[in-house]
Amino acid sequence: MKKIQWLAAAGLVGMACGAQAGNVGVGAVAGTLGVGGQVSYAWTERVQTRVMVAGASADVDFDADGGSDLEYSGNVDLLHGALLVDYHPFGGVFRLTGGVMLNDDKIDGSATCEQLACDLGDNEGILVRGDRLDATARYDSVSPYVGIGWGKSPSAEGGLGFSADIGVFYLGDPDVNVELRGASSTNPVVRDAVEEEQDGIREDLDKLPLYPVVMLGVDYRF
């Protein structure tokens, strides 16, 4: 979180400095990174830098492979900061983009055994009523980004403009933690089953190593 706050602050400083030269733009964005804003600064007729911050939150239900009776209910919190460099190879609206994503993405979920006994992985009836699993997953905080897009050329006159970005960034290996609370938490066999559940969630998340980015925006160049 602090890294993204510092990134946003740096972008605002850059906007203030760039406003004197008339090459700064500010705008709003929305898409798979969430909803947020961005500032840009045109360095040359074909190169500009952008600082973007966007986030979103949504409810989610999920389970792990392995035949568990439990379904997790929770939420996904997305918060992204991006430091991007746009290169317009033909001097027009088309651009190539590379940069760094700062991520504070988090997935939380809880599952409670509401029957007399519940299966966990390959273990039948190993949990008892009232046992609860709390799962948390996080990704790498810094990731590389590559993409293409369309937007106002750095050499274009000021005014209103529209933009679009399509790209991906590497999520990295998820850090997954599952904790058991309840009467079965002292059972060593159950603790082993919880570790298997944790591995199952990690394997599910590993199936999506890249995060797709599709963003639309509107901005104003001063």
Residue frames as a rotation matrix with the C-alpha (Angstrom) as fourth column:
MET 1
0.565 0.825 0.000 0.00
0.825 -0.565 0.000 0.00
0.000 0.000 -1.000 0.00
LYS 2
0.470 -0.443 -0.763 2.74
0.179 -0.799 0.574 2.47
-0.864 -0.407 -0.296 0.95
LYS 3
-0.605 -0.727 0.325 4.56
0.447 0.028 0.894 1.87
-0.659 0.686 0.308 -2.34
ILE 4
-0.196 0.615 0.764 1.45
0.949 -0.077 0.306 2.72
0.247 0.785 -0.569 -4.32
GLN 5
0.765 0.456 -0.455 0.84
0.586 -0.786 0.197 5.84
-0.268 -0.418 -0.868 -2.22
TRP 6
-0.004 -0.853 -0.521 4.39
0.129 -0.517 0.846 6.99
-0.992 -0.064 0.112 -2.91
LEU 7
-0.648 -0.194 0.736 3.89
0.713 0.185 0.676 6.28
-0.267 0.963 0.019 -6.61
ALA 8
0.350 0.859 0.373 0.75
0.911 -0.405 0.079 8.42
0.219 0.312 -0.925 -6.70
ALA 9
0.685 -0.146 -0.714 2.55
0.305 -0.832 0.463 11.22
-0.662 -0.535 -0.525 -4.85
ALA 10
-0.429 -0.903 0.013 5.43
0.315 -0.136 0.939 11.11
-0.847 0.407 0.343 -7.32
GLY 11
-0.364 0.376 0.852 2.96
0.928 0.068 0.366 11.36
0.080 0.924 -0.373 -10.18
LEU 12
0.727 0.676 -0.124 1.35
0.687 -0.720 0.097 14.46
-0.023 -0.156 -0.988 -8.69
VAL 13
0.273 -0.729 -0.628 4.76
0.138 -0.616 0.776 16.09
-0.952 -0.299 -0.067 -8.23
GLY 14
-0.660 -0.528 0.534 5.59
0.553 0.138 0.821 15.30
-0.508 0.838 0.201 -11.84
MET 15
0.146 0.807 0.572 2.28
0.974 -0.220 0.062 16.81
0.176 0.548 -0.818 -12.94
ALA 16
0.785 0.156 -0.599 3.02
0.386 -0.880 0.276 20.01
-0.484 -0.448 -0.751 -11.07
CYS 17
-0.168 -0.937 -0.306 6.48
0.070 -0.320 0.945 20.29
-0.983 0.137 0.119 -12.61
GLY 18
-0.653 -0.113 0.749 5.29
0.692 0.311 0.651 19.40
-0.306 0.944 -0.125 -16.07
ALA 19
0.411 0.912 0.002 2.42
0.842 -0.379 -0.384 21.87
-0.349 0.159 -0.923 -16.05
GLN 20
0.256 -0.398 -0.881 4.91
-0.083 -0.917 0.390 24.69
-0.963 -0.027 -0.268 -16.58
ALA 21
-0.773 -0.623 -0.122 5.97
-0.206 0.064 0.977 23.14
-0.600 0.780 -0.178 -19.87
GLY 22
-0.044 0.868 -0.495 2.44
-0.930 -0.217 -0.298 22.34
-0.366 0.447 0.816 -21.05
ASN 23
-0.433 -0.211 -0.876 3.16
-0.673 0.723 0.158 18.65
0.600 0.658 -0.455 -21.57
VAL 24
-0.961 0.059 0.270 1.19
-0.180 0.607 -0.774 17.15
-0.210 -0.792 -0.573 -18.71
GLY 25
-0.339 0.895 -0.289 -2.08
-0.455 0.113 0.883 15.25
0.824 0.431 0.369 -18.90
VAL 26
-0.834 0.188 0.518 -4.51
-0.439 0.342 -0.831 14.03
-0.334 -0.921 -0.202 -16.26
GLY 27
-0.331 0.747 -0.577 -7.33
-0.709 0.207 0.675 11.55
0.623 0.632 0.461 -16.65
ALA 28
0.047 0.469 0.882 -9.54
-0.832 0.507 -0.226 8.75
-0.553 -0.723 0.414 -15.39
VAL 29
-0.598 -0.296 -0.745 -9.24
-0.673 0.690 0.266 5.04
0.435 0.661 -0.612 -16.25
ALA 30
0.155 0.639 0.754 -11.34
-0.817 0.512 -0.266 1.92
-0.556 -0.574 0.601 -15.81
GLY 31
0.221 -0.072 -0.973 -10.89
-0.737 0.641 -0.214 -1.74
0.639 0.764 0.089 -16.70
THR 32
0.594 0.036 -0.804 -9.46
0.193 0.964 0.185 -4.99
0.781 -0.265 0.566 -15.37
LEU 33
-0.573 -0.799 -0.182 -7.12
0.448 -0.119 -0.886 -3.14
0.687 -0.589 0.426 -12.99
GLY 34
-0.208 0.583 -0.785 -10.11
0.905 -0.190 -0.381 -1.39
-0.372 -0.790 -0.488 -11.45
VAL 35
0.640 0.452 0.621 -11.13
0.611 -0.789 -0.056 2.26
0.465 0.416 -0.782 -11.50
GLY 36
0.230 -0.620 -0.750 -8.70
0.771 -0.354 0.529 5.10
-0.594 -0.700 0.397 -10.91
GLY 37
0.953 0.046 -0.298 -6.70
-0.097 -0.889 -0.448 7.90
-0.286 0.456 -0.843 -12.43
GLN 38
0.297 -0.899 0.321 -3.45
0.928 0.351 0.125 8.65
-0.226 0.261 0.939 -14.19
VAL 39
0.703 -0.229 -0.673 -1.06
-0.259 -0.964 0.057 11.47
-0.662 0.134 -0.737 -14.95
SER 40
0.562 -0.523 0.641 1.24
0.810 0.504 -0.300 11.65
-0.166 0.688 0.707 -17.97
TYR 41
0.470 -0.482 -0.739 4.19
-0.231 -0.876 0.424 13.72
-0.852 -0.029 -0.523 -19.10
ALA 42
0.931 -0.123 0.344 5.42
0.365 0.286 -0.886 14.03
0.010 0.950 0.311 -22.69
TRP 43
0.323 -0.907 -0.270 9.23
0.275 -0.183 0.944 14.08
-0.905 -0.379 0.191 -22.83
THR 44
-0.818 -0.537 -0.206 9.67
-0.080 -0.248 0.965 14.05
-0.570 0.806 0.159 -26.61
GLU 45
-0.356 0.693 -0.627 7.46
-0.933 -0.301 0.197 13.92
-0.052 0.655 0.754 -29.69
ARG 46
0.013 0.346 -0.938 7.22
-0.489 0.820 0.296 10.11
0.872 0.455 0.180 -29.34
VAL 47
-0.456 -0.275 -0.846 7.90
0.514 0.695 -0.503 9.28
0.727 -0.664 -0.176 -25.69
GLN 48
0.025 0.440 0.898 5.83
-0.670 -0.659 0.341 9.92
0.742 -0.610 0.278 -22.59
THR 49
-0.904 -0.210 -0.373 5.65
0.139 0.680 -0.720 8.48
0.405 -0.703 -0.585 -19.07
ARG 50
0.069 0.969 0.238 2.48
-0.406 -0.191 0.893 7.70
0.911 -0.158 0.381 -17.16
VAL 51
-0.979 -0.167 0.119 1.69
-0.174 0.371 -0.912 7.06
0.109 -0.914 -0.392 -13.51
MET 52
-0.150 0.963 -0.225 -1.54
-0.441 0.138 0.887 5.14
0.885 0.232 0.404 -12.95
VAL 53
-0.955 0.012 0.297 -3.35
-0.267 0.404 -0.875 4.07
-0.131 -0.915 -0.383 -9.77
ALA 54
-0.174 0.926 -0.335 -6.48
-0.762 0.089 0.642 1.88
0.624 0.367 0.690 -9.95
GLY 55
-0.970 -0.134 0.201 -8.35
-0.236 0.709 -0.664 -0.54
-0.053 -0.692 -0.720 -7.72
ALA 56
-0.082 0.969 -0.232 -11.54
-0.708 0.108 0.698 -2.50
0.702 0.222 0.677 -7.19
SER 57
-0.821 -0.075 0.566 -13.19
-0.494 0.589 -0.639 -4.95
-0.285 -0.804 -0.521 -4.79
ALA 58
-0.075 0.808 -0.584 -15.59
-0.805 0.297 0.513 -7.83
0.588 0.509 0.629 -5.42
ASP 59
0.241 0.255 0.937 -17.15
-0.779 0.627 0.030 -10.77
-0.579 -0.736 0.349 -3.60
VAL 60
-0.174 -0.359 -0.917 -15.92
-0.827 0.558 -0.062 -14.22
0.534 0.748 -0.394 -4.62
ASP 61
0.620 0.299 0.725 -16.72
-0.618 0.756 0.217 -17.88
-0.483 -0.583 0.653 -3.91
PHE 62
0.122 -0.640 -0.759 -14.14
-0.805 0.384 -0.453 -20.61
0.581 0.666 -0.468 -4.56
ASP 63
0.851 -0.012 0.526 -13.02
-0.348 0.737 0.580 -24.09
-0.394 -0.676 0.623 -3.53
ALA 64
-0.161 -0.977 -0.138 -9.83
-0.909 0.093 0.407 -26.10
-0.385 0.191 -0.903 -3.87
ASP 65
0.158 0.117 -0.981 -9.26
-0.664 0.748 -0.018 -29.26
0.731 0.654 0.196 -5.90
GLY 66
-0.812 -0.574 -0.105 -9.36
-0.357 0.631 -0.688 -32.49
0.461 -0.522 -0.718 -3.96
GLY 67
-0.303 0.778 -0.551 -12.99
0.349 0.628 0.695 -33.17
0.887 0.018 -0.462 -3.13
SER 68
-0.979 -0.055 -0.194 -13.47
0.201 -0.338 -0.920 -30.88
-0.015 -0.940 0.342 -0.15
ASP 69
-0.108 0.991 -0.077 -17.01
0.989 0.115 0.093 -30.35
0.101 -0.066 -0.993 1.14
LEU 70
0.078 0.079 -0.994 -16.16
0.614 -0.789 -0.014 -26.73
-0.785 -0.609 -0.110 1.88
GLU 71
0.204 -0.008 0.979 -16.74
0.851 -0.493 -0.181 -23.67
0.484 0.870 -0.094 -0.27
TYR 72
-0.540 -0.517 -0.664 -14.99
0.770 -0.622 -0.142 -20.43
-0.340 -0.588 0.734 0.59
SER 73
0.593 0.653 0.472 -16.85
0.740 -0.673 0.001 -17.13
0.318 0.348 -0.882 0.64
GLY 74
-0.026 -0.667 -0.744 -14.79
0.744 -0.510 0.431 -13.97
-0.668 -0.542 0.510 0.64
ASN 75
0.914 0.301 -0.271 -13.63
0.083 -0.794 -0.602 -11.10
-0.396 0.527 -0.751 -1.45
VAL 76
0.118 -0.856 0.503 -10.96
0.992 0.081 -0.096 -9.98
0.041 0.510 0.859 -3.89
ASP 77
0.771 0.016 -0.637 -9.32
0.162 -0.972 0.172 -6.61
-0.616 -0.235 -0.752 -3.26
LEU 78
0.296 -0.648 0.702 -7.33
0.945 0.093 -0.313 -5.18
0.138 0.756 0.640 -6.16
LEU 79
0.859 -0.134 -0.494 -5.02
-0.018 -0.972 0.233 -2.19
-0.512 -0.191 -0.837 -5.86
HIS 80
0.350 -0.716 0.604 -2.49
0.929 0.350 -0.123 -1.44
-0.124 0.604 0.788 -8.59
GLY 81
0.588 -0.301 -0.750 0.02
-0.238 -0.952 0.195 1.28
-0.773 0.063 -0.631 -9.22
ALA 82
0.576 -0.364 0.732 1.82
0.782 0.504 -0.366 1.51
-0.236 0.783 0.575 -12.54
LEU 83
0.205 -0.591 -0.780 4.87
-0.314 -0.794 0.520 3.40
-0.927 0.139 -0.349 -13.79
LEU 84
0.488 0.175 0.855 4.70
0.642 0.592 -0.487 3.18
-0.591 0.787 0.177 -17.58
VAL 85
-0.449 -0.600 -0.662 6.69
-0.226 -0.640 0.734 4.39
-0.865 0.479 0.151 -20.57
ASP 86
0.607 0.696 0.384 4.80
0.311 0.237 -0.920 4.88
-0.731 0.678 -0.072 -23.85
TYR 87
-0.607 -0.753 -0.252 6.60
-0.037 -0.291 0.956 4.92
-0.794 0.590 0.149 -27.19
HIS 88
0.594 0.795 -0.125 4.69
-0.081 -0.096 -0.992 6.06
-0.801 0.599 0.007 -30.28
PRO 89
-0.182 -0.830 0.527 6.77
0.498 0.384 0.777 4.51
-0.848 0.404 0.344 -33.10
PHE 90
-0.275 0.146 0.950 4.90
0.950 -0.110 0.292 6.23
0.147 0.983 -0.108 -35.93
GLY 91
-0.983 -0.180 0.043 4.22
0.167 -0.965 -0.203 9.50
0.078 -0.192 0.978 -34.15
GLY 92
-0.365 0.924 0.112 0.46
-0.326 -0.240 0.914 8.83
0.872 0.297 0.389 -34.10
VAL 93
0.302 0.623 0.721 -1.99
-0.896 -0.073 0.438 7.41
0.326 -0.779 0.537 -31.58
PHE 94
0.831 -0.009 -0.556 -0.60
0.059 0.996 0.073 3.85
0.553 -0.094 0.828 -31.57
ARG 95
0.243 -0.759 0.604 1.87
-0.914 -0.387 -0.119 3.15
0.324 -0.523 -0.788 -28.78
LEU 96
0.196 -0.319 -0.927 4.05
0.273 0.926 -0.261 0.42
0.942 -0.202 0.269 -27.29
THR 97
0.483 0.094 0.871 4.13
-0.704 -0.551 0.449 0.36
0.522 -0.829 -0.200 -23.51
GLY 98
0.078 -0.461 -0.884 6.42
0.466 0.801 -0.377 -1.16
0.881 -0.382 0.278 -20.93
GLY 99
-0.037 -0.106 0.994 6.81
-0.645 -0.757 -0.105 -0.60
0.763 -0.645 -0.040 -17.24
VAL 100
-0.887 -0.290 -0.359 6.41
0.127 0.595 -0.794 -1.80
0.444 -0.750 -0.491 -13.69
MET 101
0.213 0.971 0.105 3.26
-0.146 -0.075 0.986 -2.70
0.966 -0.225 0.126 -11.78
LEU 102
-0.894 -0.324 0.310 3.06
-0.342 0.044 -0.939 -2.32
0.290 -0.945 -0.150 -8.00
ASN 103
-0.150 0.864 -0.481 0.44
-0.097 0.471 0.877 -4.70
0.984 0.178 0.013 -6.66
ASP 104
-0.845 0.042 0.534 -1.44
-0.532 0.045 -0.846 -4.87
-0.060 -0.998 -0.016 -3.39
ASP 105
-0.062 0.827 -0.559 -3.86
-0.679 0.376 0.631 -7.58
0.731 0.419 0.538 -4.55
LYS 106
-0.863 -0.164 0.477 -5.39
-0.488 0.507 -0.710 -9.85
-0.126 -0.846 -0.518 -1.93
ILE 107
-0.126 0.820 -0.558 -7.86
-0.389 0.477 0.789 -12.73
0.913 0.316 0.259 -1.92
ASP 108
-0.825 -0.044 0.564 -9.56
-0.561 0.193 -0.805 -13.63
-0.073 -0.980 -0.184 1.36
GLY 109
-0.045 0.871 -0.489 -12.06
-0.569 0.380 0.729 -16.39
0.821 0.311 0.479 2.04
SER 110
-0.674 -0.080 0.735 -13.55
-0.703 0.377 -0.603 -18.41
-0.229 -0.923 -0.310 4.89
ALA 111
-0.155 0.614 -0.774 -15.28
-0.452 0.652 0.608 -21.80
0.878 0.444 0.177 4.87
THR 112
-0.477 0.086 0.875 -17.13
-0.868 0.114 -0.484 -23.33
-0.141 -0.990 0.020 7.82
CYS 113
-0.868 0.217 -0.446 -18.17
0.104 0.958 0.266 -26.94
0.485 0.185 -0.855 8.34
GLU 114
-0.485 0.780 0.395 -21.92
-0.867 -0.489 -0.101 -26.75
0.114 -0.391 0.913 8.96
GLN 115
0.408 0.567 -0.715 -22.57
-0.424 0.812 0.402 -30.50
0.808 0.139 0.572 9.03
LEU 116
0.957 -0.083 0.278 -21.80
-0.213 0.447 0.869 -33.06
-0.196 -0.891 0.410 11.72
ALA 117
0.092 -0.956 0.280 -18.68
0.285 0.294 0.912 -33.97
-0.954 -0.004 0.300 9.73
CYS 118
0.851 0.110 -0.514 -17.07
-0.404 -0.489 -0.773 -32.59
-0.337 0.865 -0.372 6.56
ASP 119
0.625 -0.662 0.414 -14.54
0.767 0.620 -0.167 -33.93
-0.146 0.421 0.895 4.08
LEU 120
0.685 -0.522 -0.509 -11.29
-0.458 -0.851 0.256 -32.10
-0.567 0.058 -0.822 3.55
GLY 121
-0.280 -0.749 -0.600 -9.32
-0.955 0.155 0.252 -33.13
-0.096 0.644 -0.759 0.48
ASP 122
-0.275 0.101 -0.956 -9.08
-0.402 0.891 0.210 -36.93
0.873 0.442 -0.204 0.36
ASN 123
-0.981 -0.113 -0.158 -9.95
0.101 0.396 -0.913 -37.23
0.166 -0.911 -0.377 4.04
GLU 124
-0.235 0.972 0.002 -13.58
0.159 0.036 0.987 -38.16
0.959 0.233 -0.163 4.65
GLY 125
0.686 0.712 -0.151 -15.39
0.283 -0.070 0.956 -36.72
0.670 -0.699 -0.250 7.67
ILE 126
-0.176 -0.890 -0.421 -12.20
0.826 0.099 -0.555 -35.30
0.535 -0.445 0.718 9.13
LEU 127
-0.876 -0.061 0.479 -13.72
-0.124 -0.930 -0.345 -31.96
0.467 -0.362 0.807 10.20
VAL 128
-0.461 0.753 -0.470 -16.51
0.885 0.350 -0.306 -31.46
-0.066 -0.557 -0.828 12.71
ARG 129
0.425 0.742 0.519 -19.27
0.745 -0.612 0.266 -28.90
0.515 0.273 -0.813 12.86
GLY 130
0.953 -0.011 -0.303 -17.97
0.171 -0.806 0.567 -25.44
-0.250 -0.592 -0.766 13.64
ASP 131
-0.028 -0.994 0.107 -14.46
0.660 0.062 0.749 -25.96
-0.751 0.092 0.654 12.21
ARG 132
0.918 0.322 -0.232 -13.51
0.084 -0.729 -0.679 -22.99
-0.387 0.604 -0.697 10.04
LEU 133
0.012 -0.904 0.428 -10.81
0.943 0.153 0.296 -22.52
-0.332 0.400 0.854 7.43
ASP 134
0.769 0.104 -0.631 -9.50
-0.013 -0.984 -0.177 -19.01
-0.640 0.144 -0.755 6.71
ALA 135
0.207 -0.666 0.717 -7.58
0.929 0.364 0.070 -18.66
-0.308 0.651 0.694 3.44
THR 136
0.680 -0.108 -0.726 -5.51
-0.173 -0.985 -0.015 -15.72
-0.713 0.136 -0.688 2.23
ALA 137
0.304 -0.592 0.747 -3.62
0.911 0.410 -0.046 -15.33
-0.279 0.694 0.664 -1.03
ARG 138
0.644 -0.210 -0.736 -1.25
-0.213 -0.973 0.091 -12.59
-0.735 0.098 -0.671 -2.15
TYR 139
0.796 -0.391 0.462 0.94
0.592 0.339 -0.731 -12.06
0.129 0.855 0.502 -5.20
ASP 140
-0.258 -0.965 -0.039 4.32
0.966 -0.257 -0.014 -10.45
0.003 -0.041 0.999 -5.87
SER 141
0.343 0.393 -0.853 4.29
0.534 -0.829 -0.167 -6.75
-0.773 -0.399 -0.494 -5.01
VAL 142
0.013 -0.393 -0.919 6.36
-0.628 -0.719 0.298 -5.76
-0.778 0.574 -0.256 -8.08
SER 143
0.193 0.143 0.971 5.74
0.526 0.820 -0.225 -7.13
-0.828 0.554 0.083 -11.59
PRO 144
-0.841 -0.482 -0.246 6.86
0.024 -0.488 0.873 -6.29
-0.541 0.728 0.421 -15.14
TYR 145
0.283 0.959 0.006 4.24
0.192 -0.050 -0.980 -5.03
-0.940 0.279 -0.198 -17.61
VAL 146
-0.903 -0.428 -0.048 4.17
0.048 -0.210 0.976 -5.03
-0.428 0.879 0.210 -21.43
GLY 147
0.040 0.970 0.240 1.39
0.623 0.163 -0.765 -3.97
-0.781 0.180 -0.597 -23.74
ILE 148
-0.775 -0.119 0.621 0.13
0.586 -0.505 0.634 -1.91
0.238 0.855 0.462 -26.62
GLY 149
-0.118 0.787 -0.606 -2.35
0.717 -0.354 -0.600 0.93
-0.687 -0.505 -0.523 -26.72
TRP 150
-0.213 0.168 0.962 -3.84
0.788 -0.552 0.271 3.94
0.577 0.817 -0.015 -28.37
GLY 151
0.391 0.329 -0.860 -3.87
0.801 -0.582 0.141 7.48
-0.454 -0.743 -0.491 -27.05
LYS 152
0.996 0.009 -0.083 -3.02
-0.024 -0.922 -0.386 11.09
-0.080 0.387 -0.919 -27.75
SER 153
0.431 -0.893 0.130 0.43
0.696 0.237 -0.677 11.45
0.574 0.383 0.724 -29.27
PRO 154
0.111 -0.469 -0.876 3.02
0.866 -0.386 0.317 13.28
-0.487 -0.794 0.364 -27.14
SER 155
-0.862 -0.500 0.083 3.38
0.460 -0.705 0.539 15.77
-0.211 0.503 0.838 -30.01
ALA 156
-0.186 0.883 0.432 -0.37
0.801 -0.119 0.587 16.43
0.570 0.455 -0.685 -30.28
GLU 157
-0.529 0.093 0.843 -1.94
-0.273 -0.960 -0.065 19.68
0.803 -0.265 0.533 -29.13
GLY 158
-0.982 0.145 0.119 -3.58
-0.093 0.178 -0.980 19.85
-0.163 -0.973 -0.162 -25.73
GLY 159
-0.289 0.949 -0.123 -7.19
-0.911 -0.233 0.341 19.12
0.295 0.211 0.932 -25.07
LEU 160
0.288 0.552 0.783 -9.49
-0.750 0.638 -0.174 16.19
-0.596 -0.537 0.598 -24.46
GLY 161
-0.328 -0.410 -0.851 -8.44
-0.841 0.536 0.066 12.70
0.429 0.738 -0.521 -25.55
PHE 162
0.749 0.566 0.345 -9.34
-0.651 0.727 0.219 9.05
-0.127 -0.389 0.912 -25.19
SER 163
-0.323 -0.933 -0.161 -7.09
-0.931 0.344 -0.122 6.06
0.169 0.110 -0.979 -24.61
ALA 164
0.876 0.482 -0.030 -7.04
-0.470 0.865 0.175 2.28
0.110 -0.140 0.984 -24.52
ASP 165
-0.246 -0.955 0.168 -4.46
-0.969 0.240 -0.055 -0.19
0.012 -0.177 -0.984 -23.18
ILE 166
0.902 0.377 -0.210 -4.13
-0.378 0.925 0.035 -3.92
0.208 0.048 0.977 -23.78
GLY 167
-0.076 -0.990 -0.115 -1.38
-0.701 0.136 -0.700 -5.88
0.709 0.027 -0.704 -22.07
VAL 168
0.734 0.224 -0.641 -0.31
0.233 0.804 0.548 -8.33
0.638 -0.551 0.538 -19.37
PHE 169
0.057 -0.803 0.594 1.79
-0.880 -0.321 -0.350 -8.39
0.471 -0.503 -0.725 -16.25
TYR 170
-0.247 -0.290 -0.924 3.37
0.019 0.952 -0.304 -11.37
0.969 -0.093 -0.230 -14.53
LEU 171
0.679 0.637 0.365 1.66
-0.371 -0.132 0.919 -12.30
0.633 -0.760 0.147 -11.26
GLY 172
-0.442 -0.862 0.250 4.43
-0.745 0.197 -0.637 -14.48
0.500 -0.468 -0.729 -9.87
ASP 173
-0.556 0.184 -0.810 3.97
0.351 0.936 -0.029 -17.33
0.753 -0.301 -0.585 -7.43
PRO 174
0.310 0.753 0.581 1.03
-0.317 -0.494 0.809 -16.77
0.896 -0.435 0.085 -5.06
ASP 175
-0.876 -0.472 0.101 1.69
-0.209 0.183 -0.961 -16.73
0.435 -0.862 -0.259 -1.33
VAL 176
0.109 0.974 -0.199 -1.18
-0.315 0.223 0.922 -18.79
0.943 -0.038 0.332 0.12
ASN 177
-0.926 -0.323 0.197 -1.95
-0.278 0.228 -0.933 -19.33
0.256 -0.918 -0.301 3.78
VAL 178
0.092 0.958 -0.273 -4.77
-0.235 0.287 0.929 -21.45
0.968 -0.021 0.251 5.22
GLU 179
-0.864 -0.324 0.386 -5.49
-0.424 0.051 -0.904 -21.56
0.273 -0.945 -0.182 8.95
LEU 180
-0.200 0.784 -0.587 -7.88
0.314 0.619 0.719 -23.87
0.928 -0.040 -0.371 10.79
ARG 181
-0.757 0.090 0.647 -9.91
-0.603 -0.478 -0.639 -22.68
0.251 -0.874 0.416 13.76
GLY 182
0.347 0.936 -0.068 -12.11
-0.788 0.330 0.521 -24.98
0.510 -0.127 0.851 15.82
ALA 183
0.702 0.052 0.711 -12.15
-0.590 0.601 0.539 -28.25
-0.399 -0.797 0.453 17.73
SER 184
0.911 -0.304 0.280 -10.04
0.393 0.848 -0.357 -30.11
-0.129 0.435 0.891 15.14
SER 185
0.793 -0.594 0.136 -7.19
-0.418 -0.693 -0.588 -27.60
0.444 0.409 -0.798 15.09
THR 186
0.194 -0.751 0.631 -5.08
-0.917 0.089 0.389 -29.70
-0.348 -0.654 -0.671 17.50
ASN 187
0.710 0.124 0.693 -5.41
0.028 0.979 -0.203 -32.89
-0.703 0.164 0.692 15.45
PRO 188
-0.268 -0.919 -0.290 -2.12
-0.336 -0.193 0.922 -33.52
-0.903 0.345 -0.257 13.57
VAL 189
-0.500 0.160 0.851 -3.91
0.718 0.625 0.305 -35.48
-0.484 0.764 -0.427 10.83
VAL 190
0.624 0.778 0.078 -6.23
0.722 -0.534 -0.440 -32.54
-0.301 0.331 -0.894 10.22
ARG 191
0.450 -0.530 -0.719 -3.28
-0.241 -0.847 0.474 -30.13
-0.860 -0.040 -0.509 10.15
ASP 192
-0.649 -0.670 0.362 -1.71
0.132 0.369 0.920 -32.22
-0.750 0.644 -0.151 7.37
ALA 193
-0.098 0.717 0.691 -5.01
0.968 0.229 -0.101 -32.09
-0.231 0.659 -0.716 5.48
VAL 194
0.752 0.332 -0.570 -5.06
0.287 -0.943 -0.170 -28.30
-0.594 -0.036 -0.804 5.85
GLU 195
-0.179 -0.896 -0.407 -1.59
-0.299 -0.344 0.890 -28.10
-0.937 0.281 -0.206 4.28
GLU 196
-0.671 0.014 0.741 -2.88
0.614 0.571 0.545 -30.17
-0.415 0.821 -0.392 1.37
GLU 197
0.458 0.885 0.087 -5.82
0.838 -0.397 -0.375 -27.77
-0.298 0.244 -0.923 1.06
GLN 198
0.472 -0.390 -0.791 -3.37
-0.131 -0.918 0.374 -24.87
-0.872 -0.072 -0.484 1.00
ASP 199
-0.648 -0.748 0.144 -1.36
-0.024 0.209 0.978 -26.54
-0.761 0.630 -0.153 -1.76
GLY 200
-0.276 0.627 0.729 -4.57
0.911 0.413 -0.011 -27.14
-0.308 0.660 -0.685 -3.73
ILE 201
0.748 0.533 -0.394 -5.51
0.423 -0.842 -0.335 -23.46
-0.511 0.084 -0.856 -3.64
ARG 202
0.051 -0.823 -0.566 -1.98
-0.349 -0.545 0.762 -22.48
-0.936 0.159 -0.315 -4.66
GLU 203
-0.713 -0.305 0.632 -2.11
0.392 0.575 0.719 -24.88
-0.582 0.760 -0.290 -7.62
ASP 204
0.271 0.883 0.382 -5.43
0.915 -0.113 -0.388 -23.40
-0.299 0.455 -0.839 -8.72
LEU 205
0.768 0.010 -0.641 -4.01
0.011 -1.000 -0.002 -19.88
-0.641 -0.005 -0.768 -8.63
ASP 206
-0.285 -0.958 -0.026 -0.86
-0.125 0.010 0.992 -20.97
-0.951 0.286 -0.122 -10.46
LYS 207
-0.099 0.319 0.942 -3.02
0.862 0.501 -0.079 -21.75
-0.498 0.804 -0.325 -13.49
LEU 208
0.824 0.344 0.450 -3.21
0.521 -0.773 -0.363 -17.99
0.223 0.534 -0.816 -14.17
PRO 209
0.033 -0.917 -0.398 0.43
0.947 -0.099 0.306 -16.78
-0.320 -0.387 0.865 -14.20
LEU 210
-0.887 -0.310 0.341 -0.37
0.429 -0.826 0.366 -13.65
0.169 0.471 0.866 -16.24
TYR 211
-0.195 0.824 -0.531 -2.93
0.551 -0.356 -0.755 -10.98
-0.811 -0.440 -0.385 -15.42
PRO 212
-0.276 0.131 0.952 -4.72
0.931 -0.212 0.299 -9.54
0.241 0.969 -0.063 -18.48
VAL 213
-0.482 0.061 -0.874 -4.96
0.368 -0.892 -0.265 -5.78
-0.796 -0.449 0.407 -18.63
VAL 214
-0.361 0.446 0.819 -7.67
0.816 -0.275 0.509 -4.00
0.452 0.852 -0.264 -20.63
MET 215
-0.294 0.173 -0.940 -8.13
0.673 -0.660 -0.332 -0.35
-0.678 -0.731 0.077 -19.69
LEU 216
0.091 0.368 0.925 -10.10
0.831 -0.540 0.134 2.52
0.549 0.757 -0.355 -21.21
GLY 217
-0.270 -0.271 -0.924 -9.48
0.819 -0.569 -0.072 6.12
-0.507 -0.776 0.375 -20.29
VAL 218
0.615 0.349 0.707 -10.27
0.629 -0.758 -0.173 9.75
0.476 0.551 -0.686 -20.87
ASP 219
-0.019 -0.715 -0.699 -7.74
0.903 -0.312 0.295 12.48
-0.429 -0.625 0.652 -20.25
TYR 220
0.958 0.248 0.141 -7.02
0.283 -0.889 -0.360 16.13
0.036 0.385 -0.922 -20.75
ARG 221
0.020 -0.995 0.102 -3.65
0.996 0.011 -0.087 17.48
0.085 0.103 0.991 -21.93
PHE 222
0.673 0.188 -0.715 -2.73
0.406 -0.902 0.145 20.95
-0.618 -0.389 -0.684 -20.65
